[in-house]
Amino acid sequence: MSLTLFGITITTVMAKAAYYGTKQMIDNYKREKERERRERERMKAKLDKEAKEASIPSRSIYVLGLKGAGKTSLLLKMGAKLPDTTTNGTLRIEKYQSFKIKVKGEDAIIKTGEDIGGGESFITTDKDVKESDLQRIVKTRDVILYLFDVNEFIKEGHNKEREENLARLKNIFQVASDCNKIGSIKLFATHGNSFLNSGGEINDVISRIKEMVRDYDSEPLFDKLKVIDTNNHNDVQLVKESIFS
């Protein structure tokens, strides 16, 4: 069977092939346009997300303190993802990815960081190295959260833990002074619930601690000292807000 089209005779098969070939071209064209539309929408959504995230306040932090001060507990309660541990205190450096928190109802971002054990090795200065890890940390992080156990700190008599805390805070204060970052150091006395349960008063212990550190180099760091418990939601929220204050 044949067909004459525009003066040209073609078979029905050829006509069908021409028809379906043209239809396939049209369908392919439509699919390509749809793919391009979806790609534009995807890129727009990505750019909108990046623009939104770029407008969210972010801070880099480091949580310092002796073993048992509650550094890991605080990071976990704030929302950091850290490996499960059954040990009492972090024995090595654990990295965590950036995560979002809420500050006064608004989103904020804590940048990628590290959870480090309370041992002394990371704060010592190697004579072959120009600056210690502690110097690098204070210089490069937006905020330093320093934690110490309120119950151990206030013990009377020869108090090795208080001396070790004050020695670290002296180093931190010196570095922060050199780079004009005193305001970036935030002090928190932890294990507040156990202190309160033993009959203590928050305002009294803050005054007592400030008296203990009078005339120490790091005394100015204690001006805005807070007593917290890392298992208390409101206290953890107080820490979050201090990061962005």
Secondary structure, DSSP 8 states (H G I E B T S, - for coil): -EEEETTEEEEHHHHHHHHHHHHHHHHHHHHHHHHHHHHHHHHHHHHHHHHHHHTS-EE-EEEEESTTSSHHHHHHHHT-------SSS--S-EEE--EEEEETTEEEEE-SEEE--S-SGGGS--TTSSS-HHHHHHHH-SEEEEEEEHHHHT--SS-HHHHHHHHHHHHHHHHHHHTT-GGGEEEEEE-HHHHHHTT--HHHHHHHHHHHTTTSTTGGGGTT-EE--TT-HHHHHHHHHHHT-
